[in-house]
Amino acid sequence: MKKLALLAAALLGAAPVVSAQIGTLTFVNGGSVTDGHYYVGNYNAKLDGTPITVNCVDFFHEVNNGDVWTVNETPLLGDLSDTRLAGNANALDLYKQAAFLSGQYAGKSNTDIVNIQHAIWTLFGGVSDPAVNNAASQLWITFAQTNFNSSNFDYADVRILTDTRVGDGITADNLTKQEFLTTTPEPSSMALLGTGLFGLIPLVRRRKRSA
């Protein structure tokens, strides 16, 4: 079994950093909670036809029910060069904090959901609206900064969905759509790797018996 463990570690260690895949995102609706101006909390969408829950991390770009656009689907722990924060030295921590905060919605009051969403938007900078960037949202930001690295939140399952028109040199940035976080299954390649490793177990056992 030690040989199997070493083989698994070697294969995983040799795996390249996963970059973005292209997908089609259809925005369905913004959920049922509002802050008086915007829908907040969990939104509903479809990624390549599969229903998913998404969380908005972009305060400055609009999205409308029924919008369909092409996105870069980037693993949060992968290569972030196709995301809106590409080149930002703090990008990984900011996306992790936003993902951690999106995981806090469950069971919260509408007021808390509003403040958590405002915290996520404020994390990404430039929000001067005092209805969004205020003491309540700052408390949640402090909570995220204090706990996101020590929590057991599974960042490996988080994907960043970024409109491919962002930074394309053609489309004006104010005409692009919001960026979202979602949680999706592990890539099929990883599933196949796991299946292959499990398939090696009988071989290892048979070799031990014949030794």
Secondary structure by P-SEA (a helix, b strand, c coil): caaaaaaaaaaaaacccbbbbbbbbbbccccccccccccccbbbbbcccbbbbbbbcccccccccbbbbbbbcccccccccccccccccaaaaaaaaaaaaaaacccccaaaaaaaaaaaaaaaccccccccccaaaaaaaaaaaacccccccccccbbbbbcccccccccccccbbbbbbbbbcccaaaaaaaaaaaaaaaaaaaaaaac
